[in-house]
Amino acid sequence: MTIGLERARPAVVRDHPKAGWFAVGAVCFGAFMGQLDASIVTLTFPALQHEYGAPLAAVQWVSLAYLLALVGLLAAVGRVADAVGRKLTYVQGFGVFTVASVACGLAPTLGWLVAFRVVQAIGAAMLQANSVALVVRSVREDRARAALGVQAAAQALGLALGPAVGGLLVDTVGWRWVFLVNAPVGLAGLIAGRYLLPRTRERTPLGRFDGAGVGLLATASTALLLVISGVSGLEMPGWLLIALAAATVCAAIGFVLREKAASSPILQLSVLRPPVVSLGLAGALCGYLVLFGPLTLLPQVLGTAGGTGAVLTCLPAGFAVAAVLADRVLPARLGSRGRTVLGALVAAAGCAALGPASAPWEVGVSLVVAGLGLGVFIPANNSAVMSAIPARMSATGGGLVNMARGLGTALGVALVTLCLHTGGEPAALAVLAGAGVLAAATGLAARPERAR
């Protein structure tokens, strides 16, 4: 039996007491692969420069094109998934991502590689726009925060293993296997999604597709990411940076006006009205800024000695431990709001402790503290956001959460790079600690609100 084009899980899976957690495990394939890919691709840049005879300014589009396409598509893909089915979109996304990964590994030229990375980003958007929604709709409401913690731990594992796996692959079998390695993981994800994920029970009819809204949102997010990349060192003339900033503002205003007037908007602005949603998305941006900022800062400060990779692993390791155990260790009465404030302040303290001239072991301890705080903050914050979004629009909400993550990641890299060029390491650490405090403030200001 099917609902739309979605196939039901086998009865033995559907009726199992742990059926919801089986679904969470299936989503973890995508969470792991997405972060592994995010942290692994930059290691191929020197090999790509050598093979294709291209400068770094050209090679960096292998990452930039992927990020631009991904962030620009997340909200739109989430809206479509709410109409056609979240399971269907997620499983098909795995197929697109896997095939595109193989194509990237076989790319004959740099231009083809960039093009295949855009296709790969389309598949990633189909995965990420639905991942949070599938997690929170697969388990009981009181277990949503713990389930999001498990998903966050899978992301942290991919982030931690990326540099080690990428370095090993590039040094032994070559850069192409950085992409080809996604094939077996993608195949496993396809099978797991088909047999373990539940069908979509609540849908929001799509109506007339809001192409203008999608175009304006993609323009705003793309221009913003290019501005962020320009600030962080992407070579471009000053006039172009100003023009992109103006395009960001104009497209954002145009998007808001369009969504107010559209009969079937790609994003119902009422979703953002509750403070727990709007402030929670701002908090998510700050949280991921704090997560990725140190990963940019510390290699510049500590150098590229062998111990640097091990020290950096302390951050995602602390993140994974807290994401899995926080719901069991912290008292239930603390709630999502209390956990967001506590976690963000602990993360801010960990960043503040990363003082100049610290010994490597001190840096490692500080990173563990920051990771523990983020592991408490991010699942609790995302759970609070999703609890205030109607079930029929959960993929749209999940797309917004992951859009905030992408922007936070880019902003973390940009601000740290800018600080290193202007105020040095102390300025970068102050920005990271300040972002943690700001994330705590968003949690403190947002009052929990239950979706109708």
Secondary structure, 3 states (H helix, E strand, C coil): CEECCEECCCHHHHCCCCHHHHHHHHHHHHHHHHHHHHHHHHHHHHHHHHHHCCCHHHHCHHHHHHHHHHHHHHHHHHHHHHHHCHHHHHHHHHHHHHHHHHHHHCCCCHHHHHHHHHHHHHHHHHHHHHHHHHHHHHCCHHHHHHHHHHHHHHHHHHHHHHHHHHHHHHHHCCCHHHHHCHHHHHHHHHHHHHHHCCCCCCCCCCCCCCHHHHHHHHHHHHHHHHHHHHHCCCCCCHHHHHHHHHHHHHHHHHHHHHHHHCCCCCCCHHHHCCHHHHHHHHHHHHHHHHHHHHHHHHHHHHCCCHHHHHHHHHHHHHHHHHHHHHHHHCCHHHHHHHHHHHHHHHHHHHHHCCCCCCCHHHHHHHHHHHHHHHHHHHHHHHHHHHHCCCHHHHHHHHHHHHHHHHHHHHHHHHHHHHHHHHCHHHHHHHHHHHHHHHHHHHHHHCCCCCCC
